[in-house]
């Protein structure tokens, strides 16, 4: 997961590195989504912001929550790296 509460750029890098070290057949990363009626949604404003109110955009491939430790651009950059699209 990328962009969870309290996550930093360094913790994202650590997660990606761990997934590479495990040498598994595949790894799947997704963005943290605070779905309505969840505790995460109820408390999101303590940890960051929701960037859209459109529930159609709430899915693991879209950034809808940005932690106070990250930016949307940083999260998208590391998602590309995690999914094998680019190198840092």
C-alpha positions as CSV (number, residue, x, y, z in Angstrom):
1,X,0.0,0.0,0.0
2,X,1.3,3.5,-0.8
3,X,0.1,6.5,1.1
4,X,-1.2,5.0,4.3
5,X,-1.4,7.0,7.5
6,X,2.0,8.0,8.7
7,X,3.8,6.7,5.7
8,X,6.8,8.6,4.4
9,X,8.9,8.6,1.3
10,X,11.5,6.5,3.0
11,X,8.9,3.9,4.2
12,X,7.6,3.6,0.6
13,X,11.1,3.0,-0.6
14,X,11.6,0.4,2.1
15,X,8.4,-1.4,1.0
16,X,9.4,-1.5,-2.6
17,X,12.9,-2.7,-1.7
18,X,11.4,-5.5,0.5
19,X,9.1,-6.6,-2.4
20,X,12.2,-6.9,-4.6
21,X,14.2,-8.8,-2.0
22,X,11.4,-11.4,-1.6
23,X,11.8,-12.4,-5.2
24,X,8.1,-13.4,-5.4
25,X,6.4,-14.1,-8.7
26,X,4.6,-10.8,-8.5
27,X,3.9,-7.9,-6.2
28,X,0.9,-5.6,-6.2
29,X,0.8,-2.1,-4.8
30,X,-2.2,0.1,-4.4
31,X,-3.0,3.5,-2.9
32,X,-4.7,3.8,0.5
33,X,-8.3,4.7,0.1
34,X,-10.4,6.0,3.0
35,X,-13.8,4.5,2.0
36,X,-16.9,6.2,3.4
37,X,-18.2,4.6,6.7
38,X,-14.7,3.3,7.6
39,X,-12.7,4.5,10.6
40,X,-10.0,5.7,8.1
41,X,-12.6,7.9,6.4
42,X,-14.0,9.3,9.7
43,X,-10.5,10.3,10.9
44,X,-8.8,11.2,7.6
45,X,-8.6,14.9,8.4
46,X,-6.3,14.1,11.3
47,X,-3.8,12.6,8.9
48,X,-4.1,14.4,5.5
49,X,-6.7,15.3,2.9
50,X,-9.1,13.6,0.5
51,X,-8.5,15.1,-2.9
52,X,-11.9,14.1,-4.4
53,X,-15.4,13.6,-3.3
54,X,-16.3,11.5,-6.4
55,X,-16.7,8.0,-5.2
56,X,-16.2,6.7,-8.7
57,X,-12.6,7.7,-8.3
58,X,-12.1,5.6,-5.1
59,X,-10.1,2.6,-6.3
60,X,-6.6,1.2,-5.7
61,X,-5.2,2.8,-8.8
62,X,-6.2,6.5,-8.0
63,X,-4.8,8.8,-5.4
64,X,-7.8,10.0,-3.4
65,X,-6.1,10.5,0.0
66,X,-2.8,12.4,0.5
67,X,-1.1,11.9,3.8
68,X,0.4,15.0,5.5
69,X,3.8,13.3,5.0
70,X,3.5,13.0,1.2
71,X,2.3,14.7,-2.0
72,X,0.1,13.2,-4.7
73,X,3.0,13.5,-7.2
74,X,5.4,11.6,-4.9
75,X,2.8,8.8,-4.4
76,X,2.3,8.5,-8.1
77,X,6.1,8.5,-8.8
78,X,6.6,5.6,-6.4
79,X,3.6,3.7,-7.7
80,X,5.3,3.7,-11.1
81,X,8.5,2.5,-9.6
82,X,6.7,-0.2,-7.5
83,X,4.9,-1.5,-10.5
84,X,8.0,-1.6,-12.6
85,X,7.3,1.4,-14.8
86,X,10.4,3.5,-14.0
87,X,13.5,3.6,-11.9
88,X,14.3,6.3,-9.4
